[in-house]
Amino acid sequence: PFLLKGPPAVTEILASKRSLSARSSHRAAMGGASSYYAIVFMAIFLITVWTAAKISRSVGISSIVLEIAVGLVLSPQLLGFLPSEYAECYHRKVVDCNSFKDKARIADAGTGFCDLHAYLEADAYAHPWTSGFFGDAASVTLNGLTYNLSEQGSTRRLSSSGTAGKTDYDSYEECLVQSCKLDLAMK
């Protein structure tokens, strides 16, 4: 009863939401340090780390101690010498696990993160189902399988490996958010 044929895929829903948001937002101008200054700062940073290694060897301690100390002192969090573009994870800047786009990316992974079929079986997708991640869509297609969202808890399936068959969170949407955070931490 969960698997049907024909309804829009998550990517189609995402595309329609993206086209609406693209009309209302403008691209921000690129910012940050220019290429020349970035190269100069990186060269100075590397020379400073190299100098710290030479000093630590002459003193007789492990070079890694002063290399780490220099890296921490010159980091964007302390002195701000290095541009943050080169010191912070790019994904942390662009991924928002509460946004529809990033939750849809996790949903499109199928049972790799959250098993929609298991949440529907356990009657844990959302109450009422129209308040769930996919809104009032009666069915959705993920990885070629179409799920009927309005029929929670009506079938049973044997468990399989990975996250298939598991409902570790109170709702499917909570699973998407937490799995997005896990995926972000692994990048």
Salt bridges, closest charged atoms under 4 A:
ASP102 OD1 - ARG105 NE 3.77
ASP115 OD2 - ARG157 NH2 2.24
GLU121 OE2 - HIS117 ND1 3.41
ASP123 OD2 - HIS127 NE2 3.96
GLU173 OE2 - LYS103 NZ 2.51
ASP183 OD2 - ARG105 NH1 2.72
ASP183 OD2 - LYS187 NZ 3.59
